[in-house]
C-alpha cells in the first residue's frame, strides 16, 4: 500500500541544540497511528516540523512527503493549502486554540471558506452539519455563541469540527483529551474512532495515555529523547513490549483491578537535549543496561516478529505487559 505520509531522517534543532535525531515514520491511508512517550520526547515537535509550524529559530532537515508533494522547505502558500486541507491538527487545549472574541459559527465558516470555498448559506448549513456530526447539542441554537459559553469537552468537539471542515486525509490529534475529565475523554475517543471509520481518514494520535492509545490506534511508535525506540502493531507492543522503556511505561500505570500496590516508576527524567548521554539515551534510567549501552547508540532495526526496535539488549519474550490494559483485537471495536 502506498503511504499517505512519509517522513525520512527528520532532524530538528533549536539554537543549534538537536531535539529530533533522524525520525523515519510512515502513515498509511486510513490507519490510526499512535505516538507515545513522556513529555519532551519529541512527539509534537515531529508533526509541527512536518507541517512547517515551528518558530524561525528551529533548524529542520530531512524529508516529509504527502503523496507526491514534498513539504520540506515548501513555500508558505503551498503549506497553507496542505494545513487544514490535506492534514488537519487538533490540540490539547481547545480554549486557547479557539478565538475567544469570535462566535463559533463564524470560526467554522471561516475554515469552510478557506478550505472549500463555501460562503453564505451553504457555509452555515455545512457548519451546522459538522456541529451535529461531532455531537454538539442544539447546533442551530448555539451557532452564534462564543467559545466561553461551551464546556471544555464541547470546545474540543468544536475543534474537531473545524479540523474536519477541510475534509482532510490525515487528522493529527495532539493530546486531545488531556484537559478533560474521564467521562468526556471517553466520549472524545469514541468520536475520533467513529469519525475515522466514517470518513476513511488516517489519524495520528499523540498521547501519554496508553489506554487511550489502545482504544484508538492500530500501530504504535514509542519515542524517547527525540528518537523512535520501538514500533509495531498495537496488540504486539501491548502484549509483548521488548524495549525496557516501553515496558517501564506499562509498569508505571496504576492497576484497575486487584489489590492496591505501589507503582513502579521509571527512575529519573528524560535527559536534557543539551546533555544527552554518549550511548543509548535511556541507559542511565534502564535497569537492563550494560557497559555497551553507555557507549554505543543502537539503531532502529526491523525484528523477525515485524516490529522495529532500537535496543542492544531487548526483553526477549517478555510476559504480557498488563492484563488490564489491552488493545482491541482484530474485528473488535470499542
Order of alpha helices (4+ residues) and beta strands (2+ residues): beta-beta-beta-alpha-beta-beta-alpha-beta-alpha-alpha-alpha-alpha-alpha-beta-alpha-beta-alpha-beta-beta-alpha-alpha-beta-beta
